[in-house]
Amino acid sequence: MISQDELQKTIDDVVDERRGILAADESTGTIAKRFSAIGVESTADTRRAWRSLLLSTPGLGEYISGVILFEETLSQCDDSGRPLPEVAASQGIVPGIKVDKGKGPLSGVPGDLITCGLDGLGERLATYRQQKARFAKWREVYPITTANPTAVGLQANAEMLARYAAVCQEAGFVPIVEPEVLMDGDHDIDRCAEVTEAVLREVFHALHRHGVVFELMLLKPNMVLPGKECRKAAPQEVAETTLRTLRRCVPAAVPSIHFLSGGQGPEEATLNLNAINQLRGNAPWQLSISYGRALQQPALHAWAGKPEHVEAAQQALLKRARLNSLARQGMYDPSLEDEAPG
């Protein structure tokens, strides 16, 4: 029988006032695109080498408290034969696992999407537990158009997130609930705020219906941003709009909100996080990160698949992690971008 104390221990190990979560759970298809951009073939060994580089970065645990892994990574080892989840744990970084199986069209609702992967989730979690994973992540995505997301889409996606979260807590995993309102499109920041509010309201209603304990889960939402084809919003506007939306929808019982970067560049994501924390006031949650590309991109380009570039890549990763740790505390300054990595 899983005790709530076990789940609380994971929350305590992942959530603090300085650190964030590294998302290193790209699917095989996604990481192939990232590797292609730097001229590296995606194979089991190159993926292992890259993720080993990330997890073995000296000092990373000072700024990163958890890492979301792809299923393949749980069974891979570093060059010395040590399982990669153990490499992470040795730095005080809690291993987690992406458990959804990707998105597809929601039948009967043009433009809306739905994520699959609930079948056999309990059995998979039992295996992941043996491989030392302690939390999980599931992503639902919401495109914005003049017609989407629909009421049916909002309800269906919320139901999936809630069912996933309930299974996780029953299996001893802290669920990261990720409802991502996509940046694709020409919508303005107000339209993103409207949709994000509708999404979060529906999600938390569903979580409550399914008996999910809010104190023992984490939320991974988008920041409230205009679409990529609209003019960019200043960090102050992003922060004000994001905080207002979260205060309307997210229960105070949720211990931490870990923003996804969602297509923002590394510096942009850090600037916006910093503004949010400078304006946080008496917000009841920690306001942190679960960035993928916005943490990895500089390191990936520094590495370029070359073993002799491993140290430079790790220094680039450490710099971005450190700058985001400062932004977590509202202490980031753009001039720090000019400092040498490390």
C-alpha positions as CSV (number, residue, x, y, z in Angstrom):
1,M,0.0,0.0,0.0
2,I,1.4,3.4,-1.0
3,S,1.4,6.0,1.8
4,Q,1.0,9.7,1.3
5,D,4.2,10.1,3.2
6,E,6.1,8.6,0.2
7,L,4.4,11.0,-2.2
8,Q,5.2,13.9,0.1
9,K,8.8,12.9,0.3
10,T,9.0,13.2,-3.5
11,I,7.3,16.6,-3.4
12,D,9.8,17.7,-0.7
13,D,12.8,16.5,-2.8
14,V,11.6,18.2,-6.0
15,V,10.1,21.5,-4.8
16,D,12.2,24.2,-3.2
17,E,12.8,28.0,-3.7
18,R,15.8,27.8,-6.1
19,R,15.7,24.7,-8.3
20,G,13.6,23.5,-11.3
21,I,13.0,20.5,-13.4
22,L,14.8,19.6,-16.6
23,A,12.6,18.1,-19.3
24,A,14.7,15.5,-21.1
25,D,11.8,13.3,-22.3
26,E,11.7,14.1,-26.0
27,S,10.2,11.3,-28.0
28,T,12.4,9.4,-30.5
29,G,10.9,11.5,-33.3
30,T,11.3,14.8,-31.6
31,I,14.9,14.2,-30.6
32,A,15.7,13.1,-34.2
33,K,14.6,16.5,-35.4
34,R,16.8,18.2,-32.7
35,F,19.8,16.1,-33.6
36,S,19.3,16.6,-37.3
37,A,19.7,20.4,-36.8
38,I,23.2,19.8,-35.5
39,G,24.1,17.1,-38.0
40,V,23.9,14.1,-35.6
41,E,22.1,10.9,-36.4
42,S,19.6,9.8,-33.8
43,T,20.5,6.3,-32.6
44,A,20.1,4.6,-29.3
45,D,23.8,5.3,-28.6
46,T,23.7,9.0,-29.5
47,R,20.6,9.5,-27.5
48,R,22.3,7.7,-24.6
49,A,25.4,9.8,-25.0
50,W,23.4,13.1,-25.0
51,R,21.3,12.3,-22.0
52,S,24.3,10.9,-20.1
53,L,26.0,14.2,-20.8
54,L,23.1,16.1,-19.4
55,L,22.7,14.0,-16.2
56,S,26.4,13.9,-15.4
57,T,26.9,17.6,-15.6
58,P,29.0,18.5,-12.5
59,G,27.0,20.7,-10.1
60,L,23.7,20.4,-12.0
61,G,21.9,19.3,-8.8
62,E,22.5,22.8,-7.3
63,Y,20.0,24.2,-9.8
64,I,17.9,21.2,-11.0
65,S,15.9,19.1,-8.6
66,G,14.2,16.7,-11.0
67,V,14.5,15.4,-14.5
68,I,11.7,14.0,-16.7
69,L,13.1,11.1,-18.8
70,F,11.9,9.2,-21.9
71,E,11.1,5.5,-21.3
72,E,14.2,4.5,-23.2
73,T,16.5,6.4,-20.9
74,L,15.4,4.6,-17.8
75,S,17.2,1.4,-19.0
76,Q,20.3,3.1,-20.4
77,C,23.6,3.4,-18.6
78,D,26.6,5.8,-18.8
79,D,30.0,4.7,-20.1
80,S,30.9,3.2,-16.7
81,G,27.7,1.0,-16.7
82,R,25.8,3.0,-14.1
83,P,22.0,3.3,-14.9
84,L,21.2,6.9,-15.9
85,P,18.5,7.3,-13.3
86,E,21.2,6.6,-10.7
87,V,23.5,9.1,-12.3
88,A,20.7,11.7,-11.8
89,A,20.0,10.6,-8.2
90,S,23.6,10.8,-7.3
91,Q,23.4,14.6,-7.8
92,G,20.2,14.9,-5.8
93,I,18.1,15.1,-9.0
94,V,14.9,13.0,-8.7
95,P,14.2,10.8,-11.8
96,G,10.8,11.1,-13.4
97,I,9.2,9.6,-16.5
98,K,7.0,10.7,-19.3
99,V,4.1,8.3,-19.5
100,D,1.8,9.5,-22.2
101,K,2.0,8.0,-25.7
102,G,1.6,11.2,-27.8
103,K,-1.3,13.1,-29.3
104,G,-3.7,12.7,-32.2
105,P,-7.0,14.2,-33.4
106,L,-10.0,14.1,-31.1
107,S,-12.7,12.3,-33.1
108,G,-15.7,14.3,-34.0
109,V,-14.1,17.6,-33.0
110,P,-12.1,19.1,-35.8
111,G,-9.0,21.0,-34.6
112,D,-8.9,19.6,-31.1
113,L,-6.3,17.0,-30.0
114,I,-6.2,14.2,-27.4
115,T,-3.3,12.3,-25.9
116,C,-3.3,8.5,-25.5
117,G,-1.5,6.1,-23.2
118,L,-3.9,5.2,-20.3
119,D,-4.1,1.6,-21.2
120,G,-1.8,-0.4,-19.0
121,L,-0.5,2.7,-17.2
122,G,-0.6,1.0,-13.8
123,E,1.5,-1.9,-14.9
124,R,4.0,0.4,-16.6
125,L,4.3,2.5,-13.5
126,A,5.2,-0.6,-11.5
127,T,8.1,-1.2,-13.9
128,Y,9.2,2.4,-13.8
129,R,9.2,2.3,-10.1
130,Q,11.6,-0.6,-10.2
131,Q,13.8,1.5,-12.5
132,K,13.8,4.3,-9.8
133,A,11.4,6.8,-11.3
134,R,9.4,8.6,-8.6
135,F,7.2,11.0,-10.5
136,A,5.4,11.1,-13.9
137,K,4.3,13.5,-16.5
138,W,1.4,13.6,-19.0
139,R,0.8,16.3,-21.6
140,E,-2.4,17.4,-23.2
141,V,-2.2,20.1,-25.9
142,Y,-4.7,22.8,-26.9
143,P,-4.4,24.6,-30.2
144,I,-6.0,28.0,-30.4
145,T,-8.1,28.9,-33.4
146,T,-11.3,30.9,-33.8
147,A,-13.2,27.6,-33.0
148,N,-10.8,25.7,-30.7
149,P,-10.5,24.5,-28.1
150,T,-14.2,23.4,-28.0
151,A,-16.1,22.6,-24.9
152,V,-15.9,18.9,-25.8
153,G,-12.1,19.2,-26.3
154,L,-11.7,21.0,-22.9
155,Q,-13.7,18.3,-21.1
156,A,-12.0,15.3,-22.9
157,N,-8.5,16.5,-22.3
158,A,-9.2,17.4,-18.6
159,E,-10.7,13.9,-18.1
160,M,-7.5,12.3,-19.5
161,L,-5.3,14.4,-17.2
162,A,-7.4,13.6,-14.2
163,R,-7.5,9.8,-14.8
164,Y,-3.7,9.8,-15.4
165,A,-3.1,11.7,-12.1
166,A,-5.4,9.4,-10.1
167,V,-3.6,6.3,-11.4
168,C,-0.2,7.9,-10.6
169,Q,-1.0,8.8,-7.0
170,E,-2.4,5.3,-6.4
171,A,0.8,3.8,-7.7
172,G,3.1,6.0,-5.6
173,F,4.0,8.5,-8.3
174,V,3.7,12.3,-8.0
175,P,1.8,13.3,-11.2
176,I,3.0,16.4,-13.2
177,V,-0.2,17.6,-14.9
178,E,0.7,19.4,-18.1
179,P,-2.0,21.2,-20.0
180,E,-0.2,23.2,-22.8
181,V,-2.0,25.9,-24.6
182,L,0.1,26.1,-27.8
183,M,1.8,29.3,-29.1
184,D,1.1,28.5,-32.7
185,G,-1.1,31.2,-34.4
186,D,-1.7,34.9,-34.5
187,H,-3.8,35.2,-31.4
188,D,-3.0,38.0,-28.9
189,I,-2.2,37.6,-25.2
190,D,-5.8,38.2,-24.1
191,R,-7.0,35.3,-26.2
192,C,-4.3,33.1,-24.7
193,A,-5.4,34.2,-21.2
194,E,-9.0,33.3,-22.0
195,V,-8.2,29.9,-23.3
196,T,-5.7,29.1,-20.5
197,E,-8.2,30.1,-17.9
198,A,-10.9,27.8,-19.4
199,V,-8.4,25.0,-19.7
200,L,-7.2,25.2,-16.0
201,R,-10.7,25.5,-14.7
202,E,-11.8,22.4,-16.5
203,V,-8.6,20.5,-15.5
204,F,-9.0,21.2,-11.7
205,H,-12.7,20.4,-11.8
206,A,-11.8,17.0,-13.3
207,L,-8.9,16.4,-10.9
208,H,-11.3,17.1,-8.0
209,R,-13.9,14.7,-9.3
210,H,-11.3,11.9,-9.6
211,G,-10.1,12.4,-6.0
212,V,-6.6,13.7,-6.9
213,V,-4.8,15.1,-3.9
214,F,-3.8,18.6,-4.9
215,E,-1.0,18.8,-2.3
216,L,0.7,15.8,-3.9
217,M,0.7,16.9,-7.6
218,L,2.6,19.4,-9.6
219,L,1.2,21.6,-12.4
220,K,3.2,22.2,-15.7
221,P,1.3,24.9,-17.6
222,N,2.2,27.4,-20.4
223,M,2.9,31.0,-19.5
224,V,0.2,33.3,-21.0
225,L,1.8,34.5,-24.2
226,P,0.7,35.9,-27.6
227,G,0.9,33.5,-30.5
228,K,4.1,33.3,-32.5
229,E,2.6,35.3,-35.4
230,C,1.5,38.1,-33.1
231,R,3.7,40.8,-31.6
232,K,5.7,39.7,-28.6
233,A,4.6,40.8,-25.2
234,A,7.0,42.5,-22.7
235,P,8.0,40.3,-19.7
236,Q,6.0,42.6,-17.4
237,E,2.8,42.0,-19.4
238,V,3.5,38.2,-19.6
239,A,4.0,38.1,-15.8
240,E,0.9,40.1,-14.9
241,T,-1.4,38.2,-17.2
242,T,0.0,34.8,-16.2
243,L,-0.2,35.5,-12.5
244,R,-3.8,36.8,-12.8
245,T,-4.9,33.7,-14.8
246,L,-3.2,31.3,-12.3
247,R,-4.8,33.1,-9.3
248,R,-8.2,32.6,-10.8
249,C,-7.8,28.9,-11.4
250,V,-5.1,27.1,-9.5
251,P,-5.9,26.0,-5.9
252,A,-3.5,27.2,-3.2
253,A,-3.0,23.6,-2.2
254,V,-0.9,22.9,-5.2
255,P,2.7,23.2,-4.0
256,S,4.4,24.2,-7.2
257,I,3.8,25.4,-10.7
258,H,6.6,24.4,-13.1
259,F,6.2,26.4,-16.4
260,L,7.0,24.8,-19.7
261,S,9.0,26.9,-22.2
262,G,6.6,26.2,-25.1
263,G,8.7,27.5,-28.0
264,Q,10.3,30.4,-26.2
265,G,14.0,31.0,-26.7
266,P,16.3,30.3,-23.8
267,E,16.8,34.0,-22.9
268,E,13.1,34.9,-23.4
269,A,12.0,32.0,-21.1
270,T,14.4,33.2,-18.4
271,L,13.3,36.8,-18.7
272,N,9.6,35.9,-18.4
273,L,10.2,33.6,-15.4
274,N,12.2,36.3,-13.7
275,A,9.3,38.9,-14.2
276,I,6.8,36.4,-12.9
277,N,8.8,35.9,-9.7
278,Q,9.4,39.6,-9.2
279,L,5.7,40.2,-9.4
280,R,4.6,37.1,-7.5
281,G,3.6,38.9,-4.3
282,N,1.8,36.5,-2.0
283,A,1.3,33.8,-4.6
284,P,0.7,30.5,-2.7
285,W,2.8,28.3,-5.0
286,Q,6.4,28.0,-5.9
287,L,6.8,29.3,-9.5
288,S,9.5,27.3,-11.2
289,I,10.5,25.7,-14.5
290,S,10.2,22.4,-16.3
291,Y,12.1,23.5,-19.4
292,G,13.3,21.3,-22.2
293,R,14.6,23.2,-25.2
294,A,15.1,26.4,-23.2
295,L,17.6,24.6,-21.0
296,Q,19.1,22.2,-23.6
297,Q,19.4,24.2,-26.8
298,P,22.7,26.0,-26.1
299,A,24.3,22.8,-24.8
300,L,23.1,20.8,-27.7
301,H,24.7,23.2,-30.2
302,A,27.9,23.3,-28.1
303,W,28.1,19.5,-28.2
304,A,27.3,18.8,-31.9
305,G,27.8,15.1,-31.3
306,K,31.5,15.4,-30.6
307,P,33.0,13.7,-27.5
308,E,35.6,16.4,-27.2
309,H,32.8,19.0,-26.8
310,V,31.2,17.3,-23.8
311,E,32.7,19.7,-21.2
312,A,31.7,22.8,-23.2
313,A,28.2,21.5,-23.6
314,Q,27.9,20.8,-19.8
315,Q,29.1,24.3,-19.1
316,A,26.5,25.7,-21.4
317,L,23.8,23.6,-19.6
318,L,25.0,24.7,-16.2
319,K,24.9,28.3,-17.2
320,R,21.3,28.2,-18.3
321,A,20.3,26.2,-15.2
322,R,22.1,28.8,-13.0
323,L,20.4,31.7,-14.7
324,N,17.0,30.1,-14.4
325,S,17.7,29.5,-10.7
326,L,18.3,33.2,-10.3
327,A,15.1,33.9,-12.3
328,R,13.2,31.6,-9.9
329,Q,14.2,34.0,-7.2
330,G,13.5,37.2,-9.3
331,M,17.3,37.9,-9.3
332,Y,18.2,37.5,-13.0
333,D,19.7,40.3,-15.0
334,P,20.1,40.1,-18.8
335,S,23.8,41.2,-18.5
336,L,24.5,37.8,-17.0
337,E,24.1,36.3,-20.4
338,D,27.4,37.8,-21.4
339,E,29.3,35.9,-18.7
340,A,31.3,32.8,-19.8
341,P,29.4,29.5,-19.4
342,G,29.8,27.6,-16.1
